Amino acid sequence: MGMWATPAEVPRSEIPFRLLGPLELVDDNGRRCLLPGRQQAAMSALLIRANRVASIDQLVDAIWEETPPPTARAQVQFCMHTLRRALDDLRMPARIVTQPPGYRLDVHEDHLDSHCFERHVENARALTRARRAEEAVDAFRRGLGLWRGAALDGAGRALRDQVLWLDRMRGEALEQSIELELGLGQHREVVGRLRVLLAADPLAEGFRHHLMLALYRSGMKGEALDVYRDGCALMAEHLGLDPGEKLRRLQEAILADDPALFPAEESAPRPVAFLTHLFADRPLRQLPADLPDFTGRTDLAADLSGLLANDGNDGNDGDGDRAYGCGDAWPGGRAVPRIVNITGMAGVGKSAFAVHLAHRLSDAFPDGQLYVDLGGVPSPGPGAALAQILTGFGYDAAALPGVSASAALYRSLLADRKVLVLLDGAEDEKEVAPLLPGSASCTVLVTSRRRLTGLPGARFVPVEPFTEDEATSLLARMAGRARVEREPGEAAALADLTSGLPLALRIVGARLRARPHWPLATMVRSLEDEHRRLDALTHGELAVRDRLLSVHAGLDAEEARLLRRLGALGGRRLPRWTAAAVLDGGWQHADDLLERLAETGLLDTSAAGPGHFRWTDLVRVFATERLREEEPEAAPAALRRALQGWQSLAERASRLPRGGGPAGPGTPGASEGDEAWRVPDEYAVGIVADPVQWLDAEQDTLHATLARARSLGLASQCATLIATLTPLTPYHPCPTA
């Protein structure tokens, strides 16, 4: 091999080019480097064809997929120039060579994690054929340990389709490795892993077969048969098929207690030892570390910690906690745990606040603090979460019973003990229910994006974006107080441009700390361009776009369509009727979709006023980006209907006296007598009350929407609307054409 190391000698941390997960480049100092959008797509295409030519057409397809711009080929050339400079700056062991009809990335195979994985798997299979099972398992584990997620996770579909074979090879390697471990009598050791794998891919018959066999060999015949029955139901529901012959034969053998199901040296199930010790010598302290620069939420944390540390008796008959919307006090003397559901949009700091609050409460819960991260991808699910908790209490994860029995055991362990449980990143009530203690001595903090209203007796605590003072305080703690005090106006601008979102502010603070020579004004300029704002809000593993994409991935197709089409509008205040306008659909259905978006935290009703929703600039910029990338042709029509809607409202307002009241005779407007899109009367309540005040409240959204409409060639509609609105604005400047 000369100067090149074999795969077994190259730890994952030292492999420079990584495809087995999100694309990563690692420089010679071990630092991970993430490339921006187009460069990332181009580098992925080159790495897929490492040491082979990637044509310009293939690179264009990788970057733009379906609708490349006319200048795509020129942009590819510029992208290659930028990538060459990046590889040089990072001192990466590779070079990009121009070779018709495109470009070639010259890189040693052992510097690609995908190649190292293939080599480990080939070695493991050779060792299997040589009947060296233990060495083969070790080789499989080394190869599988290189994975960080799906191959090229987060890349476009065109790129992902080209590496699906790697994902399939990973699945085959997992099955072969577990089959070897079962042959070595390690059935108890693989049960927990198989549960997780089957939860991620419930239709994988190979994993289901191995789990049934491992459970039976571990003395859990009933659970093995339950796994078979669950598989039958899933396959019938999703595929309309019965289980394969291999699974059916295994079920029949289990029912018959066939001795052939055990390795040659075993003839019967061995008794299972569930418990190594009931409680650890000291209570479990599983909370993540508190943020050393935690900022804001002072009153909220003080109110909640005071209430929860005093067993829910705040002495005010439920009035003392009205500031954070929790309702009445918990009823005393009932055997129910206290549940606080901390809610808020992605990136608002729910988890950081919950961890901070839990640390403040730790002395009030001397029997321990438990922590479960439910926000993984895929979510671990209640079964894996219970296994994690019970393992902390000394139980053998491989020998645990099913979810219901494990939940009962968990409740027994916590009965009459003062334990705080933090469940972070919950999606729904079904995920949380098995993890709730049964004792009033326990308290549960649950973070989620939407209110989990199905949790019995829960208090709901919304976490809002930072105020300007809180935002500048966090920037001062991260970037230096002197810098912030020198440029107070720029600090305020950064608070506004980040929408007060703690995640975005932490990214800005980290970037400023890494560049002590930057004035705050430089950071402001990088964020002012909305087309590049989300690119600028990225630092290391922190990225606002990624957090919003994780929420977006959970939307159904109609919710996602409404979100991106609302991105055609401007401003931070969305009248309810605009949903039906941008969708050109039914009013009730549009209202329902708006409410569902509000449940995810992408929209807000708390400070929007009647008939309106609010959203932050960052969510709006994200929605506009989705519209631009996924449905650009929809923007002009959506804006035209929105302008027609405002036109119909403006005409109604112009016929009303200035103090409100009955409409006057009016003059025919531009949208009367034709089929222009109109807003129904029930959505015009605010206009009837006071037309001038209505228009004043709509100024921000109107200004921004008119500017966008003019940029898309709707100047005549804009001029008509402005002419109708002008008589209503004697004291306020009207949007100009």
Summary of the structure (lengths in Angstrom):
residues: 737
radius of gyration: 29.9
end to end distance: 70.7
largest distance: 97.5
contacts: 2351
relative contact order: 0.05
helix: 54%
strand: 9%
